[in-house]
Amino acid sequence: MKAYISSRRFHPGHFSHMHANYLMLTEVGFESCLYVNSGFDAESANLNRINHFSQLCADKQFQYLIVWFPSIQSVFDMLYVRLFRRNAKIIYFFHEPYDSFSNYLKSGFSLLKTIKITIVQIFNFCLVALANKIVLPSNAALKIYEANYAWLNKPHLRLPLLFSDELLGPILEFPERRFISYLGTIAEDHAFDQFVLFVAKASEEGIFPELQFLIATRSDLPEWAVKQLARAMETKKLIVRSGKPLTNTEINTYYHASVVVWNAYKRSMQSGVMPKAFMFGTPVLVSELNQSEFFINHERGELIAQYNYESFVSTVNAIIANFPMYSKCSREAFLTQYFYKAHSQEFLKFISSPAESAA
């Protein structure tokens, strides 16, 4: 059987999920092929892949189209499969079921940004409606899906985000790690403003003298953040890599070099930051607002009870004081929760079962 694993828009963080799905299916006997934006070509040089709709249309034999991320192009891909390849099944990994207009506002999004998110959800709804089966990454996503989308009567499965194991060599010990890190997109609901306040004050007070702060993101650093962080950057207490996409290798290097990674978001149905951190034995900071079933306090990181400087300092100090335990538990969490080999049979059973018995 042949399966196309698809993301039609480029985001470097997407590759890890698709690669894991590719390996999972290949190992159980599928002919796997990536159907991706050309931006992924460097990462997928040694893998089967196509980049264009015409190539999909030319293949009359595939049985599955597995769509990982929403895009307008994916809507047309799904329509084509529905109309002209009716024997093929469409599986959609639905990362962010639409919550509510008010909850996005409460999470810190502006009115304009919330309206944009709502419009984007129209495309997401089309993908859900066109798919044969839906995969959801967390209990939070599953709950919202069953509340708002169940009337579509789509077979669905809760499955953690999939990753291959990208750790090369042993896990770094504490003395070899340099950073307290913010990695990934700068977004209103990621509480980036709180991380900036933490960095600015910690740098001013000279705490964590053996460590640096790191911001690594494809997003542009906002002007207000540049002003607040100017002193930290001047003294090299803060390292900033922003404004352009990072390679997967660069991303992995930063995760592995971190003592702890910021994941204390105001809302989240899924996060690629947490499993990536766990992959490299790196604990995380989370908030009460985004605590998920994949996080265990005092083992895989620390829970921030409230956004204030004292909480940030105390939680980081707790991790520094017993880093080997946190690192061991984090690595174990990756292997049991996110590593694709832990979910191969469950996923294969789900996609291959008849629609009426798959829910």
C-alpha positions in Angstrom: 0.0 0.0 0.0 1.1 3.5 -0.7 0.6 6.6 1.5 1.3 10.3 0.8 2.2 12.3 3.9 1.5 15.9 3.3 2.2 19.5 4.4 1.7 22.0 1.6 3.1 25.0 3.4 6.6 25.3 4.7 7.3 25.4 8.4 10.6 23.8 9.6 8.9 22.4 12.7 6.5 20.3 10.6 9.2 18.0 9.2 9.8 16.0 12.4 6.1 14.9 12.5 6.0 13.9 8.9 9.3 12.1 9.0 8.1 10.1 12.0 4.9 9.2 10.2 6.9 8.3 7.1 9.2 6.0 9.1 6.2 4.4 11.0 4.4 3.5 7.8 7.5 2.3 6.0 8.4 0.0 8.9 5.0 -1.8 8.7 5.2 -2.3 5.0 3.8 0.8 3.3 5.4 2.6 0.4 5.7 6.0 2.0 6.1 9.3 0.1 6.2 12.9 1.3 3.9 15.3 -0.6 5.4 18.6 0.6 6.3 22.2 0.0 9.7 22.5 -1.8 11.0 24.2 1.4 11.3 20.7 2.9 13.5 19.3 0.1 16.8 19.8 1.9 15.5 17.9 5.0 14.0 15.1 2.9 16.8 14.6 0.4 17.0 10.9 1.1 13.3 10.2 1.2 10.7 9.6 -1.4 8.8 12.9 -2.1 6.8 14.9 -4.5 6.1 18.6 -4.5 3.4 19.2 -7.1 -0.3 18.5 -7.5 0.3 17.1 -11.0 2.5 14.4 -9.5 -0.3 13.4 -7.1 -2.8 13.3 -10.0 -0.4 11.1 -12.0 -0.3 8.4 -9.3 -3.3 6.1 -9.7 -2.3 3.6 -7.0 -2.0 5.3 -3.7 -4.4 4.3 -0.9 -3.9 7.1 1.7 -3.5 10.8 1.8 -2.4 11.9 5.3 -2.6 15.6 5.8 -0.6 17.0 8.7 -1.2 20.8 8.5 -3.9 23.0 7.1 -3.6 25.0 3.8 -5.7 26.1 0.9 -3.7 23.8 -1.3 -4.7 20.9 0.9 -8.3 21.7 0.5 -7.9 21.2 -3.3 -5.9 18.0 -2.7 -8.7 16.6 -0.6 -11.3 17.6 -3.1 -9.4 15.8 -5.9 -9.1 12.6 -3.8 -12.8 12.7 -2.9 -13.9 13.3 -6.5 -11.5 11.2 -8.5 -9.8 8.7 -6.1 -12.7 7.5 -4.1 -11.0 4.3 -3.1 -8.3 6.3 -1.2 -8.7 7.4 2.4 -7.9 10.9 3.7 -6.5 11.1 7.3 -6.3 14.6 8.8 -4.2 15.5 11.8 -6.4 18.2 13.4 -4.0 20.1 15.7 -6.2 23.0 16.7 -10.0 22.5 16.8 -11.6 25.9 17.1 -12.4 26.8 20.7 -14.4 30.0 21.0 -14.0 33.7 20.0 -14.0 34.8 23.6 -11.3 32.3 24.7 -8.9 33.5 22.0 -9.4 37.0 23.2 -8.8 35.9 26.8 -5.5 34.3 25.7 -4.1 37.6 24.6 -5.0 37.8 20.9 -6.1 41.2 19.6 -9.6 41.5 18.1 -8.1 41.6 14.6 -6.0 38.5 15.2 -8.9 36.7 16.7 -11.0 37.5 13.6 -8.2 36.2 11.4 -8.0 32.9 13.4 -11.7 32.5 13.0 -11.5 33.0 9.2 -8.6 30.4 9.1 -10.9 27.9 10.9 -13.2 28.0 7.8 -10.4 26.2 5.9 -9.9 23.9 8.8 -13.5 23.0 8.8 -13.3 22.2 5.1 -10.4 19.8 5.8 -12.3 18.1 8.6 -15.4 17.8 6.4 -13.4 16.4 3.5 -11.4 13.9 5.5 -12.4 10.3 6.1 -10.8 10.1 9.6 -9.5 12.6 12.1 -6.5 12.4 14.5 -6.4 14.7 17.5 -3.2 15.4 19.5 -4.4 15.7 23.1 -7.3 15.4 25.5 -7.9 19.1 25.2 -8.2 18.9 21.4 -10.4 15.8 21.7 -12.8 17.5 24.1 -13.3 20.5 21.9 -13.6 18.3 18.8 -16.3 16.2 20.3 -18.2 19.3 21.6 -18.1 21.2 18.3 -17.5 18.8 15.4 -19.0 15.5 16.5 -22.1 16.2 14.3 -19.9 15.6 11.3 -19.8 11.9 12.4 -16.1 11.4 11.5 -14.2 8.5 13.0 -11.5 10.0 15.2 -8.6 9.1 17.4 -6.6 10.8 20.1 -2.9 10.3 19.3 0.0 12.3 20.6 2.2 14.2 18.1 4.5 11.8 16.4 8.3 12.2 16.4 11.2 10.1 15.3 14.1 10.0 17.7 16.5 12.7 16.6 18.9 12.4 19.5 22.4 11.6 18.3 24.7 10.3 21.0 24.3 10.6 24.7 22.1 13.1 26.5 24.1 16.1 27.6 24.7 16.5 31.4 24.0 19.8 33.2 27.6 21.3 32.9 27.4 20.9 29.1 24.1 22.9 28.9 24.1 26.7 28.4 20.6 28.0 28.0 17.2 28.9 29.6 15.3 29.0 26.3 12.3 30.2 24.5 12.1 28.2 21.3 9.5 28.5 18.6 6.9 31.0 17.4 6.3 34.3 19.2 2.6 34.3 19.7 0.2 36.2 22.1 -0.9 33.0 23.8 2.6 31.7 24.3 3.1 34.3 27.1 6.2 35.6 25.3 5.8 38.9 27.2 6.2 37.1 30.5 9.4 35.4 29.3 10.8 38.8 28.2 10.1 40.3 31.7 11.8 37.3 33.3 14.9 37.6 31.1 15.2 41.4 31.6 15.0 41.3 35.3 17.1 38.2 35.8 19.8 39.7 33.6 19.7 43.0 35.6 20.0 41.1 38.9 22.7 38.8 37.7 21.1 35.5 38.6 21.9 32.1 37.0 25.5 33.4 36.4 26.5 30.1 34.8 23.8 30.2 32.2 22.5 32.4 29.3 19.0 33.0 28.0 18.2 32.1 24.4 15.4 33.1 22.1 15.4 31.1 18.9 12.4 31.7 16.5 11.6 32.3 12.9 9.4 35.2 14.1 10.7 38.8 14.1 11.5 40.1 17.6 8.9 42.8 18.4 10.2 46.3 18.9 8.9 46.5 22.5 10.8 43.3 23.3 14.0 44.6 21.6 13.9 47.7 23.9 13.3 45.6 27.1 16.0 43.1 26.2 18.6 45.6 24.9 20.8 45.4 28.0 20.6 41.6 28.2 21.7 41.4 24.6 24.5 43.9 25.0 26.0 41.9 27.9 25.6 38.6 26.0 23.4 37.3 28.8 20.7 36.8 26.1 21.4 35.2 22.7 18.8 35.9 20.0 18.3 34.0 16.7 15.2 35.5 15.1 13.7 36.6 11.8 14.4 33.6 9.6 13.6 29.8 9.6 15.9 27.6 11.5 17.0 24.2 10.2 15.9 21.1 12.1 19.6 20.6 13.0 19.8 24.1 14.5 16.6 23.6 16.4 17.7 20.3 17.8 21.1 21.8 18.9 19.2 24.5 20.9 16.9 22.0 22.6 19.9 19.8 23.6 21.9 22.8 24.9 19.0 24.0 27.1 18.6 23.4 30.9 14.9 24.2 30.6 12.6 25.3 27.8 9.6 27.8 28.2 6.3 26.1 27.6 4.3 28.2 30.0 1.6 29.2 27.5 -1.8 30.8 28.2 -3.5 28.2 26.1 -2.5 25.2 24.1 -4.2 22.1 22.6 -0.8 20.7 21.4 2.7 21.8 21.5 5.7 20.7 19.5 8.0 22.4 22.0 7.3 19.9 24.8 8.0 16.7 22.9 11.1 18.2 21.2 12.4 19.2 24.7 11.7 15.8 26.1 13.4 14.2 23.1 16.7 15.7 24.3 16.1 15.1 28.0 15.2 18.7 28.6 12.5 19.6 31.1 9.9 22.4 30.5 8.1 25.1 32.4 4.3 25.0 32.0 1.5 27.1 33.3 -1.8 26.0 34.9 -3.5 27.3 31.8 -1.9 24.8 29.4 -1.0 21.8 31.6 -1.7 18.7 29.6 -1.8 14.9 30.2 1.7 14.6 29.0 3.2 16.7 31.8 4.0 15.5 35.3 5.0 18.3 37.7 8.3 17.8 39.6 9.3 15.1 37.1 9.1 16.4 33.5 9.5 20.0 34.5 7.9 22.5 36.8 4.4 24.1 36.9 4.3 27.9 37.2 1.4 28.7 39.5 1.2 32.3 38.4 3.1 34.6 36.0 5.5 36.4 38.3 9.2 36.8 38.6 9.5 34.9 41.8 7.8 31.9 40.4 10.0 31.8 37.3 13.2 32.0 39.4 12.1 29.3 41.9 11.0 26.8 39.3 14.2 27.2 37.3 16.2 26.8 40.5 14.3 23.6 41.3 15.2 22.1 38.0 18.9 23.2 38.3 19.1 21.6 41.7 18.1 18.2 40.5 18.7 18.3 36.8 19.6 14.6 36.3 16.2 13.4 37.6 14.3 15.9 35.5 16.3 15.0 32.4 15.8 11.3 32.9 12.1 11.6 33.4 11.8 13.9 30.4 13.6 11.5 28.1 11.4 8.6 29.3 8.3 10.7 28.6 9.4 11.2 25.0 9.9 7.5 24.4 6.6 6.5 25.9 4.4 9.3 24.8 5.7 10.8 21.5 8.1 8.3 19.9 6.3 6.9 16.8 7.2 3.3 17.6 5.0 3.5 20.7 1.9 4.1 18.5 2.5 2.2 15.2 0.0 -0.5 15.8 -2.7 1.8 17.1 -2.4 4.2 14.2 -2.3 1.4 11.6 -5.4 -0.2 13.1 -7.2 3.1 13.0 -6.5 4.1 9.4 -7.1 0.6 8.0 -10.4 -0.2 9.8 -13.7 0.5 8.1 -15.1 4.0 8.8 -18.1 2.8 10.7 -15.9 1.0 13.3 -13.0 3.4 13.6 -14.3 5.9 16.1 
